[in-house]
C-alpha cells in the first residue's frame, strides 16, 4: 500500500470517528421497551405488566408472555418499529408480560417448582380474575417457553392456547454447542459455589458459542457510527445483551441437570414439585415456532414438541432466521406476529 493511500485511509477513518463521536454526543439515553405499560401485580421479585391499549381489545382472551429467565423481556419491544408487543396490540389483543426480576444470592433455594406453581400460577390466576375469563393464552419464549409447556401440562384447565417460540423441548440433540457443552458440566459444583449463577458468567458462555460474531460486530461499528439511527439500534441491542439477570440456584440446577443432561421432559420423566410432567396433558391448541438458523436453540430441539403433545390441533411454524430475528427482524413484524395473531384469534371462542 502506498504512502498516499495510507494517509487517505487514515484521514477517512479519522473523519468517521469525528462524525461518530458527534453522533454519540447527540444520544441522551438508549431507550428500549418504550411501549406504555403499567405494573398490575407483583409476587416477590416477579412483576406483571399490562400494556396500555388506546382502544378496547378485539379478542376476549388475553395473552400472557413468559420470556426466558436468562435475559430480559425487552427484546420483544426493542424499539417502536421492531416491536413484537406493539404488533400484537395492533392486532387487537390484551397483552401482559412477566418481568422475572433480578434474583440475588438470597434466591439460591428458589426452584423450578416455585417458578411454575407459585409465580406463574399466581400470575395466570390474577389475569383470569382481572379479565373475567376462565383461561388465558400463554406465550413462552426460549427457556420461558419450556416453563410455559411445563405449566400448561400441570394446569391445562387454565390455558386456552399455547404459543412457543424458539423453545427447547428435546435436549438430546448435539446440533448446538450449548447442548453439547452442557452435557459435561458439573452444575452441582456451579450452584454450590455461586448460589445464584451470575448473569455475566452465562453471557460469556453465550459469546463463546459464536466468537467471530462478536469480532465482526465490533469491526463494523466505525462505519455504522455515521448513521445516528444505526448507532441507536446497535446500542439498544448491546444494552439488552448485557442486561442479564443472575439465575436462582436450585431452578438452574434442575433445569440444566434434568433437561439439558437428562432430557426428562420429552421422556415423560420430569418431576416438578411432586407432579410428573406429561406432554400428553398439553391438550390445548399449540403453535410451535422455530428459527431455521437458530444456533442457541437448534430446530432439532424444538420440532419434536408437536409429536408429543396431547392435542391434534397443533401447528409447527418454520421461521427463516436466527434466534433473535424471530422478534426483531422486518419479516417478523410483517409475517410472524400476524401469523400468531391469526392462530390465536381463530381460536378465541
N, C-alpha and C positions, 0 to 999 in steps of 0.2 A: 504494500500500500504506500502511495506516495505521501510526501510530507504535506502536500496541498490537501489531499483527501483526509488525512488525519485531522488537520486544522478545521476542515469543513465539518467533519462528523462531530468534533468536539464542540464547535460553535452551535451546531444544530441541537446537540444534546443539552448544552447549557441553556439554550433558548427554551427548550421543552421544560427543563427544570424550573426556570423562572416562571413560565406560564402555569405549570403545575402547582408551584408554591403559591402563586396568586390565587388559583382556584381553591386550594386548601384553606387559605385565609378567609375566603368567602363562605365557607361552610361553618355555620354556627353550631349545629347539632346534627348527628346522624340519626335520623328518625326511622324507626321500624314500628310495625304494629300500630298504625295510626287510625285504623277503623274504630269509631267510637264504641265503647263497651262499658258496662257497669258491673261492679262486684255485687253478686247477689247471694253468695253462700260461701262459707269458709269452714273447713274441718282441719284443725291443727294448722300445718303449713300449706295445706292444699286449698286452693281458691277456685271458685267457679265464676266465670264471667258470662254475661249475656250481651250479645251485640245489639246495639240500639237500631231499631228499624224506624224508618220515616213513614212507612205505610204498614198496614196490618199484613201479617203473613198470609200467603196464598194457601199454604198447606197446614193441616191440623197438627201433624206430628213434628215436634221439634227435633233438631239434630244436636247431639252431644258429641263433641270432638275430644278424643283422647290421644294426645301426642306422646312421643317416646319420653321416657324418664331421663335419657342421656342428653337431650337437647331441649331447647325452648320452643314453644309453640309459635313463636313469632314468625317462623318460616312460612306459615300459612297466610301471613299478612305482611310480607316483607316490604312491600311498597304498594301504593294505590293501584297502579296499572298491572301489578303482578300479584294479586291477592286472591287466593282460593276462597277465603272467607267472604270477601266482597261479592265474589261471583255467586256463591250460594245464597247470599242475602238478596242479590238481584234476581235470582231465580224464584224467590218467594218463600224462603224458609226462615223459621225462627231458629237462630243458631246460638248455642252455648259452647264455651271452650274451657277445658280444665287446665289450670296452671298448677303443676305438681310441686312447685316451690323449690326451695334450696335446702335439701337435707344437710344436717351437721352431724358431728360425732355422736350427739345425743340420740340420733336416729339409727344407731348401729343395729338395734334389735327390731326395727320395722321390717315386716315380712311381706312376701308376695300376697299372702292371705290378707294382710292389712290393706294393701292397695286394691285388691279385688273386692273383698267382702266388707270392708269398712269404708274406705274413701270413695271408691267408685259406686258402691251400692247406695251409700248415703246421698251422693250427688244425683244418681238416677231417680231415687225416691223424691228428692227435692224438686227436680224438674217435672216429674209426673204430677206431683201435687200442685206446683206452681202453674202448670199449663192445663190442669184438669184433664189429663189423659192417663190411660192405663199403661201405655207403652211409649217408649222413645226410640228414635233412630240413633244408633251408636256407630260412630265413625272412628276407626282406630288407625293410627299411622305408625309404621315400623314397629318398635317394641310396644308402643301403645296399642297397636293392632292385635298383638299377641295377647296382651292383657284383656282387650275387648272380647276376643274369642273365648278366653277362659271364663270371663264374666258371663257371656251370652250362653255358654254351656250350663253354668250353675244357676243362672237367673233368666232362663229363656222366656218366662212369663212376663218379663218387663221390657223386652226388646222387640220392636216392630220390624225393623230391618237392620242388617249389619253390613257396613261397608268397611273393607280393609284395604289399605294402600301400602305397598312395598313392605309387607308383613311376613316375618319368618314364622314358619309352621313346621316344616320338615328340616331339622337341623343336621341331617346325616350327610348332606352334600359337602363336597370339598371344592366346589366351584369358586368360592370366595376365600381370600386369605384369612379373613376374620374367622371363618368357620373352621379352617384348618388349624390355625394357631390355638384357638380356644380349646381344642380337644386335648392339648398337652400342658395347659397352665394349671398351676396349683391355686385354685380360687380360695380354698380354705385358708392358706397362708396369707393371701392378699387381704381377705376380710379380717382375719385375726390380727393382722399387723396394722391396718388402717382404720378399721371400724367403719368409717364411711369412705368409700372409694373416691379419691379426688377426681374431679372432672378433668383437670389438666392431664392426669395420668391416662385417661381414656382418650382424650383429644390427641395426645402424642401417638397413641396406638393407631388411631384412625388415619393420621397423617402418614404413617409408615406403610399403609396399605397401597398408596399410590404416591411414592416420594417425588417422582418427576412432575406430578400435577402441581405440587406446591412450588417447585422451581419455576416451571413455565408460567405460573400465575404471577409471580413477582417480576419475572423478566418482562412481562407486558405492561407493567404498571406505568412506566415512563411515558409510553405512547398514549395510554389511557388518560393520563393526567391533563391532556389538552382539553378534554371534554368534562365539564363540571358534573353533568348528569351521570356519565360513566364512572367518574370518581365516587359519586354518591352511591351508585349501585354496588361498586366494589366494597366500599366501606360498610354498607349495610350487611353485606354477606359476611365480611370479616367480623363484624360485631356479633352476628348470630353464631358463627363458628366458635368464637372464643368465649361465648356465654354458656358454658357447660356446667350444669349443677353437679355436685357430688352425689354419689349413689348410696342409698341406705344399705348397710352391710348385709343383713340377712336376706333381703329381697334379691340383692345382686348375687349372693351366694347360690340361692336356689335357682334363680333364672339361668345362671351360667352352668351350674352342675346338672340340673335336671333337664334343661332344654338343650343348650349347646353341646354338652357332653353326653347326656343320657337320652336325648331325643324322646322324652317321655310323653310329650303332647300328642304326637302323631301315633305313638304306640298305644295310647289309651292308659298309660301308667302314671300320669301326673296326678299328684295329690296336693290340693291347695286347702289349707286348714285341715279339715278332716274329711273333705269330699274329693272323690275321684272325678277327674275331668274327662268327660267323653265327648268327642266331637259330634257324635250321633245326636247329642242333645242340643246341638245348634240347629234348631228346627225352623227358624225364621228365614225369610229370603236373604241371600248373601250375594254381595258384589265384591269380587276379589280382584284387585288391580295390582299388576306387577309392571316393573320397568324392564324393558328388554336388555338394556345395557347397564343394569344396576350392579356395581362392584361391592356394595355393602351388604345388600340382601339379594343374592342372585335369584333369577327366576325359579331355579330348581328348589329353592327353599319355600317359595310362595305358592306355586301352581298346585301342589298336592292337596291343598285345603279343600278344593271343590269335590275331590273324590272321597272325602272322609266325613263331610258334614251330613246331618240327618235330613236336610231339605233337598228336594229336587228343583226348587226354584233358586238356582244359584248360577251366577254369571261370572265368567273369567274374562277379564279385560286386559289386553296387552297394550302397553303404552310405549311408544318408541322413544327411548331416552334413558337418562340415568336417575339415580335415587332422588336427587333434588329437583330435577327438571319436571317431575310429576306435579310439583306445586307452583314453580315459578316461571316455567317456560311459556312462551306465547301460545304454543299448541295446547298446553294445559288449560289456559284460560278460554280458548276458543272451542276446545273439544272435550276435555276430560271433565271439568266441572259441570258443563251442561249434561254430559252423559250420566254423571252421578245424580244430578237433579231429576233427570228423566226416569232413572231407575227407582228413586225414592218416591217421586211424585205419582208414578203409575201404581204404586203400592201403598198409597196414603190412606185409603178407605178400608 
